[in-house]
Amino acid sequence: MDAQSHRFLNSFSPSGRERLVACMMREDFSEGDYLFREGDVADGIYLVLDGQVEIVRTAGNNEKILDCIEPGDYLGEVAVLDGFGRSTAARAREKLSVAKIPRAPLLEVLAAEPGALTLGLFHQVLGHLRKANDLVVREVVHKEKLSLVGEMASSLMHDLRNPVSAIRLAADLINLSHSDEKMVRSCERIRLQCDRIVDMAAELLEFSKGETRLELSPTTTTAFLQQCKTLDEGFGGRSTIKISFEADPAEIEIDSTRLLRVVQNLMTNAVEALKATPDARVDIRAWVKSSTFYLTVKDNGPGIPAAIKNRIFEPFVTHGKSDGTGLGMAIVRNIVAAHGGIITFESAPDKGTSFLITLPQRV
């Protein structure tokens, strides 16, 4: 986009537009670079030409992305007009180009322009403020929901331990008196599912507190996927969906319990989406390359709905599930982030979805 054709300039008089264009400074940013941070002096506004800008606010150790500014829009005008420091940070989501208009000449031009232009600008500012207000309200609602989730998880932890421990003990006793392979495998599945129930409640409790505690231990890609296969053998008996596991043998260090939860969540979502898909399949693959553990979960389903595609990792975002809580993918992201990794995805209508998890490993 050409800076001179940016919509911010449309309302200015020809002379005012000319003065603003003359003082513009084009700036380029790489992905992850900050345009400004919270508390910085408001030295100008930014017209987004190419790329996207994330509006970020931090509270303690937590970070929240409040908004995403697209090409053709602008940011930073509120702090410039009120003269206070930046109330949020702005960060390049991808390769970014902006045109910066310094504060002093902008205010000079505004002072010389007709009152109608100033009024129009304030209408736009109010629109941005209303949007920010909606985001704040949504965040407050999220916090209240998380508080309720924490109370529920705490109660579950208290109520589940005794019956789950009894079931696990019964499986151990059965295993002692029946040594045939089928019974041993069944008892092992019972134990794994019992542990999974308790771990899920614990994860909900941690998530409500904004923390994810890991217990890293050495294992192998093969052993990890075998655990996934053992946990999910039930899928094969309940549907016609073909689920495959493929591992390139390698040593890894992960929290197996937590990462199992990640794979389980992604698989469950895939299976739900594949119910009406002929020749449905889910492929899970794990490998290590250049001190990085890669894990993919791929399906050939209908793809992620457009309504949630850009918000899929946000809490309480769900689509088409009468019993969905909208927390599964948020927990997935937190577990991956706690490992120091990232999760990305590609999805297209009727072509399926592929999630890629990359976790750094010690050399």
C-alpha angles and dihedrals in degrees: 000000000000112000092221091061095049112132092235088073096049096091096049124097116254091257093046091048090049092052092049093048090050093057097041118120119202114220130185125205135189123226110290096019117133121233088194139337135228111287095020118138111266099241099162149330126270126226109203111226104167131002132018133285124211118215105216134189125186129207113185107310094339125096126202126193104216101180146348119230115212130206111284093035130092139215143196098050097120095059091044092054098043095041096228128121125275112287093199139022126248121213134180110249090193139350102325141195123189139169113226121208111198117234100239099056091040092057091045091053092046091052091054096045124092117273091247091066093050089049091050091050091051090052088057091047090051089052090055091047092051089052091049090048091053089051092051091050090049090050091051090051089050091053092050090049091049090051089055090046089053092051091048093047092049090052091047092051090053095046099040103050098075100045093041091049089051092052091048092049091050090053090051091051092049090049091054093056099038116051101172115123097245093053093046091053092047092051090048090053090050091052092047093049092047090053089046092055092053093043092052091054090047091050091052090052093049092045091054088054093048096244139110118196118201132201104199118201135164119263138138134259089243094052092046094053090045088058089050090050092049092051093048102042087109092070091065093057096047101047146019093244113126112226119191131188122200126176132180100215112251140136117256139175114221143130094264095192093054095042090049086058089054093052092043091053094048091046093049091052091048093049091049091052094046098057093105097034118107116226088012118188142171120203122198118190133177131189143148126232131166094353092308127115112219124197126179132188111190132177137178096224134124095288131242113310113254090232092070104020095104094041102039095122095047119106118261094015111135138149133199097355119116091194099035121124097194092230101101099084093040089056090047091055092047093052092049091047091049087058088054090250139118134230123210134170144200120207136170132177111274091353100086138240132275124195119198121197120190120190123182115234131204112260 
